[in-house]
Amino acid sequence: MQISLRAARRRPRATVATLLAGLMVLVAAGVATAAISGPDVSSHQHPNGASVDWAKVKNNGREFAFVKSTEGVGYTNPYFTKDWAAIKANGMVRGTYHYARPDRVPGSAAAQARYMVSVAGTMQGAGELAPVLDLEDSGGLTPPELVAWARTWLETITSLTGRTPIIYTYPYFWRSAMANSTAFTKYPLWIADYNGASAPKTPLPGGWTSWTFWQYTDRGTIPGVSTGVDISHFCCDSGTLASLSNGGVGGKQSVGAPSAILAHHQALGGTRSYLGATTSSEYAVPGGRAQNFAGGVVYWSASTGARAVRGAILEQYLALGGPSSPLGLPVTDELSTADGAGRYNNFASGGALYWSPKTGAREVRGDIDKKWGALTWEAGPHGYPVTNELGTPDGKGRYNHFQQGSIYWTATTGAQSIRGDIKQKWAALSWEAGVLGYPTTDELGTPDGRGRYNHLQGGSIYWTPTTGAHEVRGAIKQAWSAQGWERGALGYPTSGERAVPGGRQSDFQGGSLFWDAATGVVSTR
């Protein structure tokens, strides 16, 4: 990057505290433990369209290189794509930076972060370092404004890429334009300090106690680069560089690569949290990435962020297919239910996994989940789910059973609740395979306040404490309706429809309705 007067050039280093604390062997006044170095280039290294000979750069012993990708919200380095590909092709670790143009336009920081990702991608490939914020221009913002702007850019990048970005800056700028803010020490530091010594001057700005990259000159010479070039040292050894770059060239991402997953782990309390210590490297899953911990798994995608799943809910999630299941990726950590008796995670599909000690972990999703929610979830009349969402035997519907009822769905009836004695009567009549078919309403109260009912495709089931639950259907139901339902002279049904000599009959509190093909329905009282 090209810097202004005061010395330095690109990235600060704020990494996940636990990782870099262990990785940094360098003390504040120390030097890099190995001569690992590399250039950073932009269009300035391409005078009159000249190319960089990356094979020569590599053969000169350079293990990494940075290339400028974007600036502001409209500039893309015209040589980025070619240099980016050539760095990888020559077996070097690669990184890219965005030259920040802060301003007071609402949404500016997030827009610039999105612009960088649209050009450079999410930097999740092997041998790719996290995105870099090149912060050396205040844009006229006050220190508090610039601090807020930088924070938004960094958090947006983490959300979009799953990586913990690197900050590039130089001491004077940070101490003046950022008022020496100490709010960014979780990010790896790339410090530019051309002091002619064997290490950056200490104390470092911003509360950092160590650096990851140190740009020690902007006038270096490297075979293969036709101009003077910025050169930086890396703090540590090749293994650490590989760890920070998704496993190094051709490697797999290793435990400890700075990412949104590890940042979330730290936010939950790190090894002291319910997740405990890491037990795997970060790995790809459908739609995102994941990492295993002793107490659960953290999943991440650009749209969902990093979320933790654990215990019985995790077991059920994996049994259903995990991220490949209809639930998709989690959109919340495990949370406590309002009644305090259960736990749950919400997922990208709009569904959830709910757990309680009595019911275990069960899946609820789609329109069934929406219906359950409309009935106030576990606090409502149904309680917790006792099954996952299942398909009906006829292949037309879906359902969940709950502690005190069920919700059934079809494309034509939608999701409807049925429970208690009405559900038992429906079950006795062979569920949806019987004459009544699927429910078309939830259980509702009758106008006189004495009973409950569900309408179904082939009839209705009515219940009162004195009559119990009975079905009424067909022409008999139509005749009962014409006489004023339960508020008419017949009152509530006291039997279901049954066969009698010559026809069909249902009994009511005030009489009976008889049907035959010749005369239709006749009321007897």
TORMISE-418923 format. One record per residue (C-alpha): residue number from 1; x, y, z. Coordinates in steps of 0.001 Angstrom, whole numbers, plus 500000, padded with zeros to 6 digits. Last residue first. Example, Ala and Ser with C-alpha at 12.3 -4.5 7.8 and 13.67 -1.06 7.14 Angstrom:
+-----+--------+--------+--------+
|  nr |   east |  north |     up |
+-----+--------+--------+--------+
|   2 | 513670 | 498940 | 507140 |
|   1 | 512300 | 495500 | 507800 |
+-----+--------+--------+--------+
This chain:
+-----+--------+--------+--------+
|  nr |   east |  north |     up |
+-----+--------+--------+--------+
| 525 | 412400 | 464189 | 518951 |
| 524 | 412767 | 462756 | 515449 |
| 523 | 414222 | 464826 | 512624 |
| 522 | 414125 | 463398 | 509091 |
| 521 | 416948 | 463692 | 506587 |
| 520 | 416614 | 462564 | 502972 |
| 519 | 413411 | 460794 | 502002 |
| 518 | 414508 | 458143 | 499527 |
| 517 | 418218 | 457862 | 500254 |
| 516 | 417753 | 457524 | 503953 |
| 515 | 418701 | 459831 | 506800 |
| 514 | 417685 | 460005 | 510437 |
| 513 | 418396 | 462897 | 512790 |
| 512 | 417852 | 462262 | 516465 |
| 511 | 416406 | 464022 | 519514 |
| 510 | 417084 | 466809 | 521969 |
| 509 | 420548 | 465880 | 523236 |
| 508 | 421494 | 464563 | 519820 |
| 507 | 421569 | 461155 | 518126 |
| 506 | 422980 | 460541 | 514654 |
| 505 | 421356 | 458146 | 512155 |
| 504 | 422062 | 456482 | 508807 |
| 503 | 419791 | 454508 | 506444 |
| 502 | 417283 | 451713 | 505970 |
| 501 | 417979 | 449771 | 509131 |
| 500 | 420514 | 451770 | 511130 |
| 499 | 424129 | 452666 | 510246 |
| 498 | 425912 | 455091 | 512531 |
| 497 | 426746 | 458799 | 512725 |
| 496 | 428417 | 459587 | 515995 |
| 495 | 426549 | 459818 | 519218 |
| 494 | 425448 | 462420 | 521735 |
| 493 | 425420 | 465328 | 519297 |
| 492 | 424861 | 468753 | 520890 |
| 491 | 421505 | 470574 | 521126 |
| 490 | 418552 | 469276 | 519059 |
| 489 | 416297 | 472288 | 519541 |
| 488 | 418852 | 474693 | 518108 |
| 487 | 421816 | 476258 | 519892 |
| 486 | 423994 | 473236 | 519080 |
| 485 | 423629 | 473828 | 515338 |
| 484 | 420753 | 476166 | 514471 |
| 483 | 418240 | 473847 | 512759 |
| 482 | 419848 | 474313 | 509342 |
| 481 | 423200 | 473251 | 510819 |
| 480 | 421638 | 470026 | 512098 |
| 479 | 420245 | 469384 | 508623 |
| 478 | 423651 | 469973 | 507019 |
| 477 | 425344 | 467702 | 509580 |
| 476 | 422829 | 464953 | 508784 |
| 475 | 423431 | 465429 | 505057 |
| 474 | 427142 | 464730 | 505455 |
| 473 | 428782 | 464774 | 508861 |
| 472 | 428600 | 464703 | 512635 |
| 471 | 431360 | 463310 | 514822 |
| 470 | 431105 | 462854 | 518552 |
| 469 | 433176 | 463997 | 521545 |
| 468 | 431798 | 463751 | 525088 |
| 467 | 428168 | 464603 | 525873 |
| 466 | 428443 | 466065 | 529382 |
| 465 | 431864 | 467758 | 529198 |
| 464 | 431076 | 469037 | 525679 |
| 463 | 432565 | 467967 | 522348 |
| 462 | 431827 | 468364 | 518646 |
| 461 | 433670 | 466629 | 515771 |
| 460 | 433007 | 467879 | 512262 |
| 459 | 432535 | 466539 | 508724 |
| 458 | 434429 | 465174 | 505770 |
| 457 | 437191 | 467755 | 505375 |
| 456 | 437338 | 468452 | 509105 |
| 455 | 435727 | 471053 | 511345 |
| 454 | 436987 | 470967 | 514906 |
| 453 | 434791 | 471549 | 517935 |
| 452 | 434551 | 472709 | 521542 |
| 451 | 431559 | 473097 | 523838 |
| 450 | 429773 | 475155 | 526459 |
| 449 | 430566 | 478724 | 525415 |
| 448 | 427255 | 479162 | 523573 |
| 447 | 429139 | 480270 | 520445 |
| 446 | 431182 | 477034 | 520330 |
| 445 | 434905 | 477173 | 521117 |
| 444 | 437451 | 476213 | 518510 |
| 443 | 439900 | 473354 | 517903 |
| 442 | 441880 | 474449 | 514854 |
| 441 | 440134 | 474383 | 511518 |
| 440 | 440274 | 472281 | 508325 |
| 439 | 441112 | 468973 | 510009 |
| 438 | 442106 | 466171 | 507596 |
| 437 | 439848 | 463366 | 506363 |
| 436 | 436527 | 462756 | 508156 |
| 435 | 435682 | 459366 | 506622 |
| 434 | 438898 | 457755 | 507822 |
| 433 | 442436 | 457927 | 506401 |
| 432 | 442970 | 461314 | 508085 |
| 431 | 442701 | 459701 | 511524 |
| 430 | 441184 | 456217 | 511554 |
| 429 | 437804 | 457002 | 513223 |
| 428 | 439238 | 456195 | 516663 |
| 427 | 441991 | 458758 | 515953 |
| 426 | 439349 | 461411 | 515225 |
| 425 | 437629 | 460564 | 518516 |
| 424 | 440935 | 460844 | 520374 |
| 423 | 441657 | 464187 | 518692 |
| 422 | 438282 | 465528 | 519818 |
| 421 | 438898 | 464176 | 523318 |
| 420 | 442063 | 466308 | 523638 |
| 419 | 443713 | 467858 | 520582 |
| 418 | 443544 | 469121 | 517023 |
| 417 | 445514 | 472038 | 515640 |
| 416 | 445466 | 472964 | 511962 |
| 415 | 448214 | 473617 | 509408 |
| 414 | 446997 | 474343 | 505868 |
| 413 | 443949 | 472546 | 504477 |
| 412 | 444864 | 472291 | 500774 |
| 411 | 448644 | 471862 | 500990 |
| 410 | 448264 | 469547 | 503963 |
| 409 | 449119 | 470082 | 507604 |
| 408 | 448343 | 468449 | 510935 |
| 407 | 449126 | 469847 | 514393 |
| 406 | 448768 | 467508 | 517345 |
| 405 | 447631 | 467580 | 520942 |
| 404 | 448602 | 467788 | 524581 |
| 403 | 452264 | 466751 | 524727 |
| 402 | 452729 | 467438 | 521032 |
| 401 | 452397 | 465302 | 517905 |
| 400 | 453807 | 466814 | 514749 |
| 399 | 452228 | 466417 | 511325 |
| 398 | 452680 | 466332 | 507563 |
| 397 | 450170 | 465586 | 504809 |
| 396 | 449484 | 464010 | 501440 |
| 395 | 451607 | 460866 | 501594 |
| 394 | 448661 | 458681 | 502622 |
| 393 | 450599 | 457412 | 505643 |
| 392 | 451133 | 460952 | 507019 |
| 391 | 454652 | 462393 | 506911 |
| 390 | 456483 | 463314 | 510087 |
| 389 | 457687 | 466511 | 511776 |
| 388 | 459692 | 465364 | 514782 |
| 387 | 457764 | 463829 | 517636 |
| 386 | 456980 | 464766 | 521245 |
| 385 | 456601 | 468491 | 520637 |
| 384 | 456314 | 470640 | 523787 |
| 383 | 453061 | 471967 | 525294 |
| 382 | 449949 | 471899 | 523118 |
| 381 | 447669 | 474313 | 524991 |
| 380 | 450111 | 477231 | 524861 |
| 379 | 453316 | 477885 | 526802 |
| 378 | 455210 | 475480 | 524528 |
| 377 | 454583 | 477745 | 521542 |
| 376 | 452066 | 480554 | 521966 |
| 375 | 449258 | 479180 | 519729 |
| 374 | 450524 | 481334 | 516864 |
| 373 | 453912 | 479723 | 517437 |
| 372 | 452428 | 476243 | 517061 |
| 371 | 450814 | 477393 | 513814 |
| 370 | 454099 | 478808 | 512551 |
| 369 | 455944 | 475603 | 513469 |
| 368 | 453351 | 473561 | 511589 |
| 367 | 453646 | 475932 | 508643 |
| 366 | 457354 | 475207 | 508317 |
| 365 | 459256 | 473573 | 511139 |
| 364 | 459221 | 471614 | 514384 |
| 363 | 462032 | 469203 | 515284 |
| 362 | 462232 | 467348 | 518564 |
| 361 | 464762 | 467064 | 521389 |
| 360 | 463699 | 465018 | 524424 |
| 359 | 460100 | 465038 | 525599 |
| 358 | 460215 | 464877 | 529398 |
| 357 | 463529 | 466652 | 529995 |
| 356 | 462653 | 469352 | 527432 |
| 355 | 464107 | 470015 | 524002 |
| 354 | 463012 | 472060 | 521010 |
| 353 | 464612 | 472041 | 517558 |
| 352 | 463446 | 474876 | 515353 |
| 351 | 462049 | 475778 | 511967 |
| 350 | 462206 | 478966 | 509924 |
| 349 | 464390 | 477199 | 507387 |
| 348 | 467421 | 479070 | 508738 |
| 347 | 467231 | 477389 | 512133 |
| 346 | 466078 | 478246 | 515658 |
| 345 | 467710 | 476480 | 518596 |
| 344 | 465802 | 475379 | 521708 |
| 343 | 465893 | 474660 | 525451 |
| 342 | 463241 | 473633 | 527942 |
| 341 | 461755 | 474073 | 531398 |
| 340 | 462365 | 477807 | 531838 |
| 339 | 458805 | 478653 | 530814 |
| 338 | 460061 | 481162 | 528259 |
| 337 | 462328 | 478620 | 526619 |
| 336 | 466096 | 478833 | 527141 |
| 335 | 468383 | 479380 | 524169 |
| 334 | 470854 | 477273 | 522183 |
| 333 | 472636 | 479670 | 519847 |
| 332 | 470498 | 481219 | 517159 |
| 331 | 470345 | 481124 | 513343 |
| 330 | 471211 | 477443 | 512981 |
| 329 | 471977 | 476100 | 509485 |
| 328 | 469427 | 474277 | 507328 |
| 327 | 466301 | 472789 | 508907 |
| 326 | 465405 | 470760 | 505795 |
| 325 | 468509 | 468642 | 506506 |
| 324 | 471882 | 469154 | 504812 |
| 323 | 473070 | 471440 | 507652 |
| 322 | 472563 | 468550 | 510103 |
| 321 | 471080 | 465433 | 508494 |
| 320 | 468152 | 464643 | 510797 |
| 319 | 470394 | 462583 | 513100 |
| 318 | 472821 | 465522 | 513187 |
| 317 | 470106 | 467870 | 514438 |
| 316 | 468845 | 465287 | 516934 |
| 315 | 472299 | 464868 | 518441 |
| 314 | 472838 | 468652 | 518433 |
| 313 | 469555 | 469199 | 520298 |
| 312 | 470500 | 466482 | 522777 |
| 311 | 473688 | 468324 | 523673 |
| 310 | 474975 | 471229 | 521604 |
| 309 | 474421 | 473812 | 518879 |
| 308 | 476388 | 477068 | 518726 |
| 307 | 475865 | 479833 | 516170 |
| 306 | 478249 | 481848 | 513965 |
| 305 | 476589 | 484248 | 511496 |
| 304 | 473372 | 483280 | 509724 |
| 303 | 473712 | 484988 | 506324 |
| 302 | 477474 | 484745 | 505862 |
| 301 | 477483 | 481180 | 507173 |
| 300 | 478713 | 479676 | 510424 |
| 299 | 478187 | 476586 | 512573 |
| 298 | 479611 | 476072 | 516071 |
| 297 | 479535 | 472476 | 517341 |
| 296 | 479092 | 471129 | 520857 |
| 295 | 480670 | 470575 | 524275 |
| 294 | 484177 | 469388 | 523421 |
| 293 | 484246 | 471657 | 520395 |
| 292 | 483747 | 470959 | 516708 |
| 291 | 484062 | 473569 | 513981 |
| 290 | 481680 | 474456 | 511177 |
| 289 | 481517 | 476193 | 507804 |
| 288 | 478831 | 477389 | 505425 |
| 287 | 476043 | 476463 | 503029 |
| 286 | 476584 | 472714 | 503105 |
| 285 | 479436 | 472123 | 505566 |
| 284 | 483113 | 473060 | 505220 |
| 283 | 485598 | 472446 | 508005 |
| 282 | 487251 | 474277 | 510902 |
| 281 | 489796 | 472032 | 512568 |
| 280 | 488673 | 469715 | 515315 |
| 279 | 488420 | 469275 | 519078 |
| 278 | 488315 | 472891 | 520254 |
| 277 | 488092 | 473324 | 524033 |
| 276 | 484958 | 473887 | 526116 |
| 275 | 481595 | 474537 | 524477 |
| 274 | 479799 | 475164 | 527778 |
| 273 | 482091 | 478143 | 528266 |
| 272 | 485381 | 478120 | 530150 |
| 271 | 487291 | 477124 | 527005 |
| 270 | 486121 | 480299 | 525319 |
| 269 | 483547 | 482357 | 527221 |
| 268 | 480678 | 482678 | 524760 |
| 267 | 482431 | 485598 | 523032 |
| 266 | 485561 | 483464 | 522666 |
| 265 | 483629 | 480746 | 520868 |
| 264 | 482032 | 483419 | 518716 |
| 263 | 485466 | 484746 | 517715 |
| 262 | 486532 | 481174 | 517010 |
| 261 | 483610 | 480705 | 514647 |
| 260 | 483996 | 484149 | 513099 |
| 259 | 487479 | 483117 | 512065 |
| 258 | 491123 | 483375 | 513006 |
| 257 | 492699 | 480058 | 512073 |
| 256 | 493113 | 478341 | 515432 |
| 255 | 492618 | 474756 | 514422 |
| 254 | 493919 | 474256 | 510954 |
| 253 | 492410 | 474928 | 507561 |
| 252 | 493506 | 472286 | 505164 |
| 251 | 496604 | 472544 | 503059 |
| 250 | 497353 | 473313 | 499423 |
| 249 | 499192 | 476491 | 500357 |
| 248 | 498861 | 477063 | 504077 |
| 247 | 496370 | 475530 | 506461 |
| 246 | 493668 | 478154 | 506221 |
| 245 | 496129 | 481039 | 506157 |
| 244 | 496616 | 481790 | 509852 |
| 243 | 497603 | 478216 | 510621 |
| 242 | 499993 | 478136 | 507666 |
| 241 | 501690 | 481276 | 508934 |
| 240 | 501938 | 479660 | 512359 |
| 239 | 503555 | 476598 | 510887 |
| 238 | 505955 | 478749 | 508896 |
| 237 | 507266 | 480478 | 512007 |
| 236 | 506432 | 483780 | 513734 |
| 235 | 506056 | 487486 | 513379 |
| 234 | 505915 | 487795 | 509616 |
| 233 | 508204 | 490391 | 508092 |
| 232 | 506963 | 492943 | 505596 |
| 231 | 508227 | 494378 | 502323 |
| 230 | 506840 | 497369 | 500442 |
| 229 | 508200 | 497628 | 496898 |
| 228 | 510617 | 499630 | 494802 |
| 227 | 509883 | 499000 | 491168 |
| 226 | 510461 | 496213 | 488627 |
| 225 | 509355 | 493374 | 490876 |
| 224 | 510720 | 489983 | 489771 |
| 223 | 513817 | 490163 | 491953 |
| 222 | 512887 | 491982 | 495177 |
| 221 | 513926 | 495482 | 496149 |
| 220 | 512622 | 497296 | 499217 |
| 219 | 511625 | 500935 | 499302 |
| 218 | 508471 | 500866 | 501425 |
| 217 | 510257 | 499337 | 504383 |
| 216 | 509616 | 497577 | 507702 |
| 215 | 506080 | 496376 | 507185 |
| 214 | 505614 | 494295 | 510308 |
| 213 | 503080 | 491466 | 510208 |
| 212 | 501571 | 489678 | 513218 |
| 211 | 502303 | 492238 | 515915 |
| 210 | 502423 | 491978 | 519680 |
| 209 | 501195 | 493834 | 522770 |
| 208 | 498466 | 495780 | 521036 |
| 207 | 497048 | 498537 | 523250 |
| 206 | 496223 | 500824 | 520346 |
| 205 | 499773 | 501739 | 519390 |
| 204 | 502798 | 499499 | 519969 |
| 203 | 504929 | 500383 | 522954 |
| 202 | 507346 | 499905 | 521423 |
| 201 | 509109 | 500625 | 518171 |
| 200 | 508742 | 498036 | 515453 |
| 199 | 511538 | 495460 | 515228 |
| 198 | 515136 | 495089 | 514013 |
| 197 | 515725 | 498793 | 513590 |
| 196 | 515650 | 501030 | 510512 |
| 195 | 512546 | 502818 | 511816 |
| 194 | 510139 | 502264 | 508949 |
| 193 | 507069 | 501303 | 510989 |
| 192 | 504008 | 499845 | 509268 |
| 191 | 502076 | 497568 | 511603 |
| 190 | 499952 | 494638 | 510517 |
| 189 | 497986 | 493822 | 513649 |
| 188 | 495721 | 490810 | 514119 |
| 187 | 492260 | 491798 | 515455 |
| 186 | 491282 | 491163 | 519073 |
| 185 | 493200 | 494326 | 520001 |
| 184 | 490582 | 496551 | 518390 |
| 183 | 489084 | 498594 | 521220 |
| 182 | 492369 | 500095 | 522430 |
| 181 | 491782 | 503404 | 520664 |
| 180 | 494962 | 505463 | 520188 |
| 179 | 492888 | 508585 | 519460 |
| 178 | 491986 | 506876 | 516152 |
| 177 | 493224 | 509762 | 513943 |
| 176 | 496108 | 510644 | 516250 |
| 175 | 497469 | 507507 | 517872 |
| 174 | 496454 | 505278 | 514995 |
| 173 | 497898 | 507587 | 512347 |
| 172 | 501178 | 508066 | 514181 |
| 171 | 501674 | 504353 | 514749 |
| 170 | 500980 | 502972 | 511241 |
| 169 | 498010 | 500958 | 510061 |
| 168 | 496970 | 497580 | 508675 |
| 167 | 494193 | 495740 | 510486 |
| 166 | 493624 | 492025 | 509889 |
| 165 | 490143 | 490551 | 509527 |
| 164 | 488603 | 487774 | 511626 |
| 163 | 487184 | 485448 | 509002 |
| 162 | 483641 | 484144 | 508559 |
| 161 | 483489 | 485915 | 505225 |
| 160 | 480386 | 488094 | 505181 |
| 159 | 479815 | 488442 | 508933 |
| 158 | 483511 | 488957 | 509628 |
| 157 | 483683 | 491554 | 506866 |
| 156 | 480677 | 493379 | 508302 |
| 155 | 482238 | 493379 | 511777 |
| 154 | 485468 | 494860 | 510447 |
| 153 | 483759 | 497577 | 508399 |
| 152 | 481420 | 498492 | 511260 |
| 151 | 484301 | 498724 | 513742 |
| 150 | 486292 | 500908 | 511367 |
| 149 | 483423 | 503384 | 510990 |
| 148 | 482793 | 503501 | 514744 |
| 147 | 486469 | 504209 | 515449 |
| 146 | 486479 | 506805 | 512665 |
| 145 | 483508 | 508620 | 514166 |
| 144 | 485033 | 508584 | 517636 |
| 143 | 488356 | 509856 | 516202 |
| 142 | 486698 | 512646 | 514183 |
| 141 | 486156 | 511920 | 510523 |
| 140 | 487956 | 513962 | 507853 |
| 139 | 488401 | 510969 | 505554 |
| 138 | 490608 | 509456 | 508252 |
| 137 | 493089 | 507927 | 505788 |
| 136 | 495607 | 505287 | 506923 |
| 135 | 493446 | 502221 | 507527 |
| 134 | 494204 | 499323 | 505191 |
| 133 | 491591 | 496801 | 506359 |
| 132 | 492898 | 493327 | 505536 |
| 131 | 490932 | 490223 | 504608 |
| 130 | 491998 | 486959 | 506314 |
| 129 | 494922 | 485060 | 504848 |
| 128 | 494485 | 482552 | 502060 |
| 127 | 496640 | 479422 | 501754 |
| 126 | 493688 | 477063 | 501434 |
| 125 | 490550 | 478904 | 500335 |
| 124 | 488150 | 480747 | 502646 |
| 123 | 489036 | 484211 | 501425 |
| 122 | 485396 | 485322 | 501120 |
| 121 | 485631 | 486734 | 497606 |
| 120 | 488034 | 489403 | 496316 |
| 119 | 485746 | 491584 | 494184 |
| 118 | 482320 | 491200 | 495801 |
| 117 | 484067 | 490791 | 499149 |
| 116 | 485738 | 494189 | 498795 |
| 115 | 482470 | 495841 | 497787 |
| 114 | 480658 | 494357 | 500755 |
| 113 | 483228 | 495845 | 503110 |
| 112 | 482984 | 499214 | 501354 |
| 111 | 479195 | 499185 | 501666 |
| 110 | 479412 | 498265 | 505346 |
| 109 | 481691 | 501227 | 506017 |
| 108 | 479631 | 503699 | 503973 |
| 107 | 476264 | 502803 | 505472 |
| 106 | 475313 | 506416 | 506052 |
| 105 | 477728 | 508749 | 504201 |
| 104 | 480040 | 510221 | 506840 |
| 103 | 483256 | 509197 | 505140 |
| 102 | 486023 | 506624 | 505435 |
| 101 | 488009 | 505716 | 502304 |
| 100 | 489647 | 502439 | 503315 |
|  99 | 492243 | 500763 | 501101 |
|  98 | 491079 | 497151 | 501004 |
|  97 | 493705 | 494478 | 501398 |
|  96 | 494514 | 491060 | 500011 |
|  95 | 496369 | 488024 | 501268 |
|  94 | 498314 | 485182 | 499695 |
|  93 | 500443 | 482303 | 500948 |
|  92 | 502868 | 481401 | 498183 |
|  91 | 502950 | 478333 | 495962 |
|  90 | 503656 | 479964 | 492616 |
|  89 | 500140 | 479390 | 491315 |
|  88 | 498741 | 481060 | 494422 |
|  87 | 500679 | 484272 | 493863 |
|  86 | 499848 | 484092 | 490150 |
|  85 | 496076 | 483969 | 490733 |
|  84 | 496032 | 487035 | 492973 |
|  83 | 498453 | 488883 | 490685 |
|  82 | 496219 | 488392 | 487630 |
|  81 | 492970 | 489209 | 489452 |
|  80 | 494401 | 492233 | 491231 |
|  79 | 496071 | 493914 | 488249 |
|  78 | 493232 | 496365 | 487539 |
|  77 | 493081 | 497266 | 491265 |
|  76 | 489353 | 497767 | 491797 |
|  75 | 487988 | 501219 | 492567 |
|  74 | 484316 | 501965 | 493142 |
|  73 | 483309 | 501597 | 496771 |
|  72 | 486414 | 502899 | 498545 |
|  71 | 489547 | 501091 | 497430 |
|  70 | 489815 | 497513 | 496251 |
|  69 | 492090 | 494512 | 495674 |
|  68 | 495564 | 495455 | 496866 |
|  67 | 497922 | 492505 | 496819 |
|  66 | 499626 | 490803 | 499744 |
|  65 | 502443 | 488305 | 499406 |
|  64 | 503696 | 485287 | 501316 |
|  63 | 506650 | 482925 | 501487 |
|  62 | 509366 | 485047 | 499842 |
|  61 | 512569 | 483075 | 499345 |
|  60 | 513893 | 484805 | 496206 |
|  59 | 512506 | 481844 | 494282 |
|  58 | 509004 | 483014 | 495209 |
|  57 | 509604 | 486510 | 493912 |
|  56 | 511222 | 485065 | 490784 |
|  55 | 508155 | 482910 | 490142 |
|  54 | 505969 | 485925 | 490845 |
|  53 | 507363 | 487873 | 487909 |
|  52 | 505360 | 491069 | 488423 |
|  51 | 504053 | 492372 | 485145 |
|  50 | 504668 | 495760 | 483516 |
|  49 | 501552 | 497681 | 482503 |
|  48 | 503315 | 501013 | 482060 |
|  47 | 504515 | 500754 | 485651 |
|  46 | 502997 | 497650 | 487338 |
|  45 | 504269 | 497816 | 490925 |
|  44 | 502269 | 500996 | 491503 |
|  43 | 499078 | 499049 | 490585 |
|  42 | 499286 | 497382 | 493973 |
|  41 | 501816 | 495184 | 495710 |
|  40 | 502611 | 493807 | 499133 |
|  39 | 505898 | 492027 | 499551 |
|  38 | 506946 | 489000 | 501600 |
|  37 | 508926 | 487925 | 504608 |
|  36 | 509693 | 484935 | 506775 |
|  35 | 513152 | 485369 | 508276 |
|  34 | 512312 | 483474 | 511427 |
|  33 | 511592 | 484468 | 515029 |
|  32 | 510581 | 487978 | 514063 |
|  31 | 512188 | 490469 | 516413 |
|  30 | 511649 | 491391 | 520035 |
|  29 | 510616 | 494609 | 521741 |
|  28 | 507014 | 493650 | 522283 |
|  27 | 507873 | 490053 | 522785 |
|  26 | 507781 | 487591 | 519952 |
|  25 | 506759 | 484089 | 520536 |
|  24 | 503328 | 484873 | 519321 |
|  23 | 501348 | 481744 | 518648 |
|  22 | 499938 | 481173 | 522107 |
|  21 | 498720 | 484712 | 522536 |
|  20 | 497730 | 484620 | 518939 |
|  19 | 495249 | 481836 | 519380 |
|  18 | 493862 | 482785 | 522768 |
|  17 | 493197 | 486380 | 521837 |
|  16 | 491454 | 485819 | 518589 |
|  15 | 493361 | 488064 | 516391 |
|  14 | 493951 | 491668 | 516123 |
|  13 | 496827 | 492582 | 514004 |
|  12 | 497191 | 495791 | 512392 |
|  11 | 497694 | 495858 | 508708 |
|  10 | 499254 | 498155 | 506298 |
|   9 | 501755 | 500873 | 505776 |
|   8 | 503808 | 502868 | 507953 |
|   7 | 505819 | 505845 | 508280 |
|   6 | 504532 | 509233 | 508714 |
|   5 | 504319 | 510780 | 505399 |
|   4 | 501465 | 509045 | 503691 |
|   3 | 501257 | 505491 | 502706 |
|   2 | 501058 | 503491 | 499545 |
|   1 | 500000 | 500000 | 500000 |
+-----+--------+--------+--------+
